[in-house]
Amino acid sequence: MTRLQILVISKQPPGGRCALYAAYAEAISQYIDSVVEIEYQESSPHEGIAGPALIVNNEVLSPADGVILSPEDVCSSLTKANTNPTTTRILMKALTQIQSRLI
């Protein structure tokens, strides 16, 4: 599998979802070979994408509830990116812990 490209679009100053998405990205990088970049924006959107947003391999992840990305949303997108299923299951636990801690 090729290295994942992860981009977090964060508002400046970062708030709740921005911190959550940055923590998700950091966790992903601990389990999956990836490059993580955080882009802070004060007003203008990144290529039409307003923060907060989590982008994996140029795909903007969409929350199933329309509001906030869940661990399931993130892992579903990683599965589509051909991530190892065992790694994805382990990552799901880590992301769930992050979500519980930050929300």
N, C-alpha and C positions, 0 to 999 in steps of 0.2 A: 504494500500500500504506500502511496506517496504521502508526503508530509501534508497535514491539514494546514490551511491558512485560516486563522481565526482573527476576526476584527471586531472589537467592541467599540461602538459609537456611544460616547458618554457625554452627557451634558456637563457643563462647567459652571458651578461646582457640581460634582456628582451627588446624586441622591440615592434613594433606596434601590430602584431597579438597576441603575447604573452600577452600583456597588455589587449587586447580585450577579449581573451579567459578567462583570470583571472577575468575580470569584468563580463563576462557572468556567470561564475561559482558562483561568489558572489551573483549576482542577482537571480540565480536559488535557492540558499540556503535561500534567503529571502522569497521565495514563496512556496518552496517544502522542506519537511523534507529531508535533505541531509547532507552528510559529504563531505567537500571539502578539497582536498590536492593539493598543488602546488609543483611539483618536478622540480628543476632547473638543467639543464644539461649544461656542458661546451662543451663537444665534443661527448661522446658516447651516442647512443640512449638508451632510456628506453625500454627494452625488444624488441628491433628492431624498436621502434617508435621514429622517430626524431621529435623534437619540431619545431614549436609549434603544440600542439595537445590538443584536448578536448576529454576526455574519460568519458562516462557515463555507469555505471554498466558494466565495462570491454569492452564496445563497442566504438571503435574509431569513432568519428563523421567525416563524409566526406563532404566537401563542394560541393554543387551542381555545382558550377562554376569551381571546381578543384583548387581553390586558397585560398579562405577565407570563414570561416563559417558565414552564415547569420543567423539572428533571425529565419527565416523559417527552416533552416537546424536543428538548435538546437531544436526548438519546435516540429518538425517532429519526431526527435529521442525520445523526452520526451513522445510524444503520443504513440510511440511504447512501451515505458516503463510503459504504463497504467497510466499516469498522468491524473488527473482530467481535462477534456476539458475546463472548466471555468477558472481554474488556468492557463492553458496553454495559453489561449487567453490574460489574464492579463499580463502574463510573456512576451508574444510577444511584447506588447507595451513597456515594460521596456527594453527589449533587443534591440528594434529598437532605443530607445532613446540613449542607450549606444553606439550602432553602429554609430549613427549620431554624437555623441560627440567625438568619438575616431578616426573616419575615415575621 
